[in-house]
């Protein structure tokens, strides 16, 4: 009896899903990256629908958004985009624009770096990773010195 129970546990699986978001092939083939992409498309469709109900202008979604949505919810799983393909879609271009490798000048050392080699504030001030490390280190040391003075350790 124990052997058959162990076999049953190894050979059966539970698939959880929300009916309206279920890819057509889910019950026959099981969960996969393609079924997840279908669910993402259905979720995006719901968000667009709720925005419409709130009278939000969906002109910005445009045909790019509808093309992506159509691809994500394609009945043919092999036609659906992968997650990296969906993120690279023109619909998300503005969202991921920060990822572009743009050269920036560090506000502290004035060196030129790729944007990914530092950080940038909302005012477009860029600081390279080396200068940021030095700044954090100097501020941390000053904070510790002030704490020691306050606690009477100096």
Residue pairs with C-beta under 8 A, 6 or more apart in sequence:
13 30
15 26
15 27
15 30
15 31
17 26
17 31
17 39
18 39
20 42
21 38
21 39
21 42
21 43
22 35
22 38
22 39
23 34
23 35
23 38
23 39
23 77
24 38
24 75
24 77
25 34
25 35
25 77
26 35
29 35
29 77
32 77
33 82
33 83
34 77
34 78
34 80
35 77
36 83
37 72
37 80
37 81
37 82
37 83
37 86
38 72
38 73
38 74
38 77
38 80
40 72
40 86
41 68
41 69
41 71
41 72
41 73
41 80
42 72
42 73
44 65
44 68
44 69
44 72
45 69
45 73
48 58
48 61
48 65
48 69
51 58
52 58
58 65
61 91
64 89
64 90
64 91
65 91
67 89
67 91
68 81
68 86
68 89
68 91
71 79
71 80
71 81
71 86
72 80
72 81
72 86
73 80
74 80
81 89
86 92
87 96
98 115
99 116
100 115
101 114
101 115
101 116
102 114
102 115
103 112
103 113
103 114
103 115
104 112
104 113
104 114
104 115
104 118
104 120
104 126
105 111
105 112
105 113
105 126
106 112
106 113
106 118
106 126
106 127
106 128
106 131
107 125
107 126
107 127
108 127
108 128
108 131
108 135
109 128
109 130
109 131
111 128
113 126
113 128
113 129
115 126
117 128
117 129
118 126
118 127
118 128
118 129
118 131
118 132
119 126
119 127
119 129
119 132
120 126
120 127
127 135
145 154
148 154
